Amino acid sequence: MPIEAREIVLAARPAGWPSESDFRIESRTLADPTDGEIAIEVTHLSVDPYMRSRMRDAASYAAPVQLGEKMTGAGVGRVFASRSPRFQPGDWVQGVTGWCSHLVTEARGFRKLDPSASPGSTALGVPGMTGLTAYFGLLDVGKPKSGETVLISGAAGAVGSVAGQIARIQGCRTVGIAGSDEKVAWLVEELGFGAAFNYKTTADYRARISELCPNGVDIYFDNVGGEITDAVFPLLNVHARMPVCGQISQYNNEEQEMGPRLLWYLITKRARVEGFLVTDYAERFREALAQLTGWYREGRLVHREEIEHGLENTPRAFLEMMRGRNTGKMIVKVAD
Ligand SMILES: NC(=O)c1ccc[n+]([C@@H]2O[C@H](COP(=O)([O-])OP(=O)(O)OC[C@H]3O[C@@H](n4cnc5c(N)ncnc54)[C@H](OP(=O)(O)O)[C@@H]3O)[C@@H](O)[C@H]2O)c1
């Protein structure tokens, strides 16, 4: 039976901050699945900072979304028709759905979820790409040792909040940087961060970090870049590690910002700065998901969501996430 799908497509390439008018909703009639394909009704969508770079017509680690093309992104949903031996109608799945209500797609690349283990939407958070990013960035790149001080920017967001919790599990002292007093309170009171501060009401980042990290910084897990990151370099300890996960403060800049020259600190502190992409670790996702799911079930990792309702509100959810509305993972609920 033909299904009418709603899709959100890229309508314009923004300069600077995007707006809702850069997106458009369209309807499309889906064909039935053919061999190896499944039809999915999407229930939850993830909105993520990387989507801003897909809106640019510029070379990056992934191809840009074309004008008039469905916005890319991960989603969770229910299979309602299948021509794949791996999936049955009724199965819950997670994969790259894009911003839409329904899709027919190759089954390859989708993983089956166990809805009795945790609600489907969590597969976009702790036991999903968010958790995997925090896991590999902190453990593989950061290489934490018990007793070390781990400083995290973007700490109350999806990745940052998980990275901080994993650092705590490793026996580290965690210090978070976030954009509101409520976020700071959540980090300290509910996630077990040793300390945190609100960068929006702090004039001197370096002085505040120095105060909250009296033994210096052994690992700086960077989600934001810009002036916050500049302030960390002088406070790095000998052999410090800096996993560079994201640079969200720069994503809407049309011109590259000129910052201070800081590489000298890497010599005096013999410190290491290393960027990473979670997708490079695909061969180890199974092992990491098992560990993340275990910690989540034991209550050692908290998953928190900020929910927007309705596919048509996905652009708004994306824009508000970029401005800091979310504590934890920003998710759009498309259907029950
Ligand atoms: N390397 C990888 O493979 C990989 C994978 C996933 C994500 N990432 C990166 O990881 C970072 C976090 O992603 P996420 O999905 O977890 O998003 P998120 O942290 O849940 O949401 C973005 C957060 O960024 C903060 N923010 C926005 N503008 C800022 C600014 N100018 N300065 C400081 N903070 C700002 C906001 O919180 P505040 O209220 O605190 O401002 C907002 O809530 C992003 O940079 C993303 O690109 C990298």
The ligand as an SDF file (V2000), in Angstrom:
LIG
                    3D

 48 52  0  0  0  0  0  0  0  0999 V2000
   33.9620   14.0280   16.7290 N   0  0  0  0  0  0  0  0  0  0  0  0
   32.8190   13.3580   16.6170 C   0  0  0  0  0  0  0  0  0  0  0  0
   32.7680   12.2370   16.0940 O   0  0  0  0  0  0  0  0  0  0  0  0
   31.5590   13.9940   17.1420 C   0  0  0  0  0  0  0  0  0  0  0  0
   30.3580   13.2480   17.2390 C   0  0  0  0  0  0  0  0  0  0  0  0
   29.2370   13.8760   17.8150 C   0  0  0  0  0  0  0  0  0  0  0  0
   29.3210   15.2050   18.2400 C   0  0  0  0  0  0  0  0  0  0  0  0
   30.5000   15.8840   18.0840 N   0  0  0  0  0  0  0  0  0  0  0  0
   30.6460   17.2640   18.5500 C   0  0  0  0  0  0  0  0  0  0  0  0
   30.4650   17.2500   19.9470 O   0  0  0  0  0  0  0  0  0  0  0  0
   29.9430   18.4920   20.3730 C   0  0  0  0  0  0  0  0  0  0  0  0
   28.6830   18.2400   21.2080 C   0  0  0  0  0  0  0  0  0  0  0  0
   27.7020   17.6390   20.3730 O   0  0  0  0  0  0  0  0  0  0  0  0
   26.3170   17.1560   20.9880 P   0  0  0  0  0  0  0  0  0  0  0  0
   25.6010   16.3970   19.9510 O   0  0  0  0  0  0  0  0  0  0  0  0
   26.5700   16.5440   22.3040 O   0  0  0  0  0  0  0  0  0  0  0  0
   25.5470   18.5550   21.1720 O   0  0  0  0  0  0  0  0  0  0  0  0
   25.0200   19.1310   22.5460 P   0  0  0  0  0  0  0  0  0  0  0  0
   26.1980   19.3950   23.4140 O   0  0  0  0  0  0  0  0  0  0  0  0
   23.9480   18.2780   23.0670 O   0  0  0  0  0  0  0  0  0  0  0  0
   24.3430   20.5020   22.0880 O   0  0  0  0  0  0  0  0  0  0  0  0
   25.1220   21.5910   21.7140 C   0  0  0  0  0  0  0  0  0  0  0  0
   25.4640   22.4460   22.9520 C   0  0  0  0  0  0  0  0  0  0  0  0
   26.5340   23.3160   22.6300 O   0  0  0  0  0  0  0  0  0  0  0  0
   26.5330   24.3980   23.5230 C   0  0  0  0  0  0  0  0  0  0  0  0
   26.9810   25.5950   22.8190 N   0  0  0  0  0  0  0  0  0  0  0  0
   26.3960   26.1990   21.7440 C   0  0  0  0  0  0  0  0  0  0  0  0
   27.1220   27.2900   21.3680 N   0  0  0  0  0  0  0  0  0  0  0  0
   28.1700   27.3680   22.2280 C   0  0  0  0  0  0  0  0  0  0  0  0
   29.2720   28.2840   22.3690 C   0  0  0  0  0  0  0  0  0  0  0  0
   29.4360   29.3300   21.5470 N   0  0  0  0  0  0  0  0  0  0  0  0
   30.1580   28.0700   23.3610 N   0  0  0  0  0  0  0  0  0  0  0  0
   29.9970   27.0280   24.2170 C   0  0  0  0  0  0  0  0  0  0  0  0
   28.9900   26.1310   24.1400 N   0  0  0  0  0  0  0  0  0  0  0  0
   28.0820   26.2980   23.1590 C   0  0  0  0  0  0  0  0  0  0  0  0
   25.0920   24.5360   24.0330 C   0  0  0  0  0  0  0  0  0  0  0  0
   25.0810   24.3420   25.4470 O   0  0  0  0  0  0  0  0  0  0  0  0
   25.4290   25.5540   26.4810 P   0  0  0  0  0  0  0  0  0  0  0  0
   24.1370   25.8910   27.1350 O   0  0  0  0  0  0  0  0  0  0  0  0
   26.4030   24.9200   27.4010 O   0  0  0  0  0  0  0  0  0  0  0  0
   25.9770   26.7030   25.6960 O   0  0  0  0  0  0  0  0  0  0  0  0
   24.3450   23.3870   23.3640 C   0  0  0  0  0  0  0  0  0  0  0  0
   23.4260   22.7480   24.2080 O   0  0  0  0  0  0  0  0  0  0  0  0
   29.6680   19.3060   19.1120 C   0  0  0  0  0  0  0  0  0  0  0  0
   30.7430   20.2000   18.9090 O   0  0  0  0  0  0  0  0  0  0  0  0
   29.6340   18.2600   18.0190 C   0  0  0  0  0  0  0  0  0  0  0  0
   29.9800   18.7730   16.7620 O   0  0  0  0  0  0  0  0  0  0  0  0
   31.5980   15.2960   17.5540 C   0  0  0  0  0  0  0  0  0  0  0  0
  1  2  1  0
  2  3  2  0
  2  4  1  0
  4  5  1  0
  4 48  2  0
  5  6  2  0
  6  7  1  0
  7  8  2  0
  8  9  1  0
  8 48  1  0
  9 10  1  0
  9 46  1  0
 10 11  1  0
 11 12  1  0
 11 44  1  0
 12 13  1  0
 13 14  1  0
 14 15  2  0
 14 16  1  0
 14 17  1  0
 17 18  1  0
 18 19  2  0
 18 20  1  0
 18 21  1  0
 21 22  1  0
 22 23  1  0
 23 24  1  0
 23 42  1  0
 24 25  1  0
 25 26  1  0
 25 36  1  0
 26 27  1  0
 26 35  1  0
 27 28  2  0
 28 29  1  0
 29 30  1  0
 29 35  2  0
 30 31  1  0
 30 32  2  0
 32 33  1  0
 33 34  2  0
 34 35  1  0
 36 37  1  0
 36 42  1  0
 37 38  1  0
 38 39  2  0
 38 40  1  0
 38 41  1  0
 42 43  1  0
 44 45  1  0
 44 46  1  0
 46 47  1  0
M  CHG  2   8   1  16  -1
M  END
$$$$
